[in-house]
Structures are given as C-alpha cells and as structure tokens.
Amino acid sequence: MVWFQCEDCGENLKKPKLENHFRNCSSYKLSCIDCGETFGQQSVQGHTQCITEAEKYEPKGQAKAPGSTPAKANNTSK
C-alpha cells in the first residue's frame, strides 16, 4: 500500500485516510513516501503503485534483468 506525507502538517497517511485528512487539514499537496513525487488532492487518487519493493530496497545498480542468471566465477587457482 502506498503511503503519503502531508506537505502542510507532516502527517503520514495511507490512501484510505486521505479524504478525511483533507477535511481536517488545509493542505492541498501530498508527497509519496516511496517515490517522492508530489500530488494534489485530485491526482493523488490515481497514484496506486510507484516502485517495487526490489527497486526500493536493492542497492542502486543491482537490479536484475528479467530472465538473467548470475554468472559463476571460475576459480582456477589452488
């Protein structure tokens, strides 16, 4: 599930809590905690998924290509 941070009060919210939050907070901008993109009250509803957990937690540049197998090292020294 996507989490958002209110740009006005700093509260972290799940999508089901957004509508109620807009009634209580004057903010009109929210940032996605995962990808950092900023959304308005209308556009935030369309943001359901941004990056995969693998993209979020793997070291940069370590993403595996689909269908690739890891290369085995040839150890010829004794």
Backbone bond lengths (Angstrom), bond angles and torsions (degrees), N, CA, C in turn:
res aa  C-N    CA-C-N  psi(-1)  N-CA   C-N-CA  omega(-1)  CA-C   N-CA-C  phi
1 M - - - 1.452 - - 1.527 108.80 -
2 V 1.300 114.80 141.71 1.458 121.93 -178.20 1.532 109.66 -81.93
3 W 1.327 115.95 136.40 1.464 122.95 176.93 1.516 108.62 -111.10
4 F 1.326 116.24 146.25 1.455 122.73 179.83 1.524 109.93 -126.52
5 Q 1.329 115.04 153.28 1.460 120.58 174.55 1.522 108.06 -116.93
6 C 1.320 115.95 129.55 1.456 121.88 178.48 1.526 108.32 -70.43
7 E 1.329 116.63 128.57 1.463 121.59 -179.18 1.525 112.33 -72.94
8 D 1.330 117.25 -18.35 1.460 120.64 -177.87 1.524 111.75 -90.24
9 C 1.340 117.33 -54.51 1.470 120.07 -174.19 1.531 113.27 -103.05
10 G 1.349 118.32 -12.79 1.457 121.36 177.45 1.518 114.70 84.38
11 E 1.319 118.73 3.41 1.462 121.88 -178.85 1.534 110.51 -71.29
12 N 1.343 116.82 140.16 1.462 122.36 175.89 1.518 108.72 -93.62
13 L 1.339 115.83 131.70 1.464 121.09 -172.14 1.514 111.85 -136.92
14 K 1.343 115.69 144.06 1.454 121.56 168.38 1.520 107.19 -84.34
15 K 1.321 115.77 159.35 1.465 120.15 -176.70 1.534 113.80 -55.73
16 P 1.351 120.20 -41.58 1.473 118.33 -179.77 1.532 114.03 -61.50
17 K 1.314 119.01 -20.28 1.467 122.40 -178.56 1.530 113.03 -91.39
18 L 1.329 117.65 -6.00 1.463 120.83 -173.89 1.525 113.32 -63.91
19 E 1.321 117.00 -46.15 1.468 119.76 -175.73 1.531 110.97 -59.58
20 N 1.312 117.15 -44.38 1.460 120.84 178.13 1.538 110.83 -65.19
21 H 1.325 116.62 -37.34 1.461 120.47 179.95 1.533 110.91 -64.20
22 F 1.331 117.47 -39.20 1.465 120.41 179.17 1.527 111.77 -63.53
23 R 1.325 117.38 -26.99 1.469 119.98 177.59 1.522 111.55 -72.96
24 N 1.330 116.99 -30.38 1.465 121.86 -174.72 1.527 114.17 -99.98
25 C 1.318 118.07 -16.64 1.465 121.83 -174.68 1.534 109.06 -122.39
26 S 1.304 115.86 144.11 1.462 120.40 -178.35 1.531 113.18 -81.00
27 S 1.306 117.28 -1.51 1.460 121.18 -176.53 1.521 112.10 -66.45
28 Y 1.319 115.55 147.29 1.450 121.08 174.45 1.527 110.61 -124.10
29 K 1.351 117.52 3.77 1.457 121.04 -179.93 1.529 110.40 -127.59
30 L 1.342 114.50 138.76 1.455 122.15 177.15 1.517 108.68 -132.22
31 S 1.326 116.63 145.76 1.463 121.54 176.82 1.515 109.34 -111.64
32 C 1.322 116.54 136.81 1.461 121.46 175.00 1.527 107.43 -72.54
33 I 1.312 117.50 128.82 1.461 121.19 -178.14 1.530 110.97 -68.20
34 D 1.339 117.77 -33.37 1.462 120.65 -177.88 1.523 113.75 -74.89
35 C 1.324 117.39 -49.77 1.466 119.26 -174.24 1.521 113.79 -104.77
36 G 1.350 117.91 -14.89 1.456 121.22 177.60 1.511 115.04 82.95
37 E 1.324 118.22 0.08 1.462 121.05 -179.93 1.527 110.23 -71.58
38 T 1.336 116.70 144.76 1.459 122.26 -178.51 1.523 109.94 -100.00
39 F 1.337 115.81 138.85 1.457 122.39 -177.81 1.515 110.47 -130.09
40 G 1.327 115.32 154.84 1.457 121.95 172.44 1.519 109.53 -92.61
41 Q 1.331 116.92 178.74 1.461 121.19 -178.35 1.520 112.35 -60.21
42 Q 1.307 118.14 -35.76 1.469 120.83 -178.60 1.524 112.08 -82.55
43 S 1.316 118.03 -41.96 1.462 120.65 -174.78 1.526 113.47 -76.51
44 V 1.331 118.15 -19.24 1.460 120.87 -177.56 1.531 111.29 -66.07
45 Q 1.321 118.03 -29.27 1.463 120.80 -178.54 1.531 112.18 -64.99
46 G 1.316 118.00 -26.77 1.464 121.83 179.84 1.513 113.75 -82.89
47 H 1.315 117.75 -9.14 1.462 121.23 -178.19 1.527 108.72 -91.39
48 T 1.325 116.00 95.16 1.456 120.19 -176.57 1.524 112.09 -106.49
49 Q 1.318 116.88 -20.83 1.459 120.98 -177.46 1.519 107.50 -158.75
50 C 1.338 116.99 139.85 1.455 117.07 -179.50 1.527 112.16 -128.57
51 I 1.324 118.33 -58.24 1.453 120.63 178.84 1.519 109.00 -129.55
52 T 1.317 115.78 153.82 1.455 119.68 179.67 1.522 109.76 -79.55
53 E 1.317 116.42 163.47 1.462 119.98 177.25 1.517 110.52 -62.44
54 A 1.335 117.77 -34.89 1.462 120.90 178.42 1.525 110.42 -62.32
55 E 1.334 116.72 -43.78 1.462 120.24 178.52 1.524 111.14 -65.77
56 K 1.332 116.26 -33.48 1.453 120.57 -177.22 1.524 112.53 -74.48
57 Y 1.336 117.32 -39.14 1.452 120.37 -170.89 1.530 115.66 -105.67
58 E 1.339 119.25 -17.80 1.461 120.62 177.83 1.514 109.90 -75.47
59 P 1.333 116.54 148.84 1.476 118.83 175.41 1.523 110.57 -59.54
60 K 1.310 116.06 147.46 1.464 120.79 -179.57 1.525 109.87 -59.69
61 G 1.340 115.59 138.38 1.457 120.74 179.43 1.515 113.67 81.16
62 Q 1.320 118.24 2.34 1.454 121.66 -177.78 1.528 112.51 -104.39
63 A 1.300 117.79 5.44 1.462 120.37 -178.30 1.520 109.63 -62.85
64 K 1.321 116.04 135.62 1.456 121.50 -178.62 1.513 109.71 -86.04
65 A 1.321 115.32 140.28 1.454 120.29 175.64 1.522 108.04 -76.44
66 P 1.313 118.77 144.79 1.458 120.61 -179.79 1.523 110.95 -61.37
67 G 1.324 116.48 132.79 1.460 121.12 177.46 1.508 114.37 79.92
68 S 1.315 118.55 2.19 1.459 119.38 -179.19 1.514 110.00 -86.88
69 T 1.313 115.40 151.19 1.460 121.07 176.51 1.511 108.63 -116.78
70 P 1.315 117.66 145.86 1.454 119.05 -179.85 1.528 111.46 -66.09
71 A 1.317 115.57 141.38 1.459 120.79 179.57 1.517 109.47 -76.59
72 K 1.344 115.38 140.21 1.465 119.42 178.06 1.517 108.80 -92.93
73 A 1.314 116.31 139.13 1.460 120.65 178.91 1.513 109.36 -81.48
74 N 1.327 115.89 136.17 1.454 120.94 176.28 1.513 108.30 -87.01
75 N 1.307 116.29 115.27 1.465 120.49 -178.58 1.527 107.65 -106.34
76 T 1.343 117.25 95.23 1.452 121.29 -177.08 1.522 113.19 -98.46
77 S 1.324 117.37 -9.08 1.461 119.19 -179.76 1.526 110.28 -83.12
78 K 1.357 115.79 147.86 1.471 120.23 -179.61 1.488 111.29 -115.35
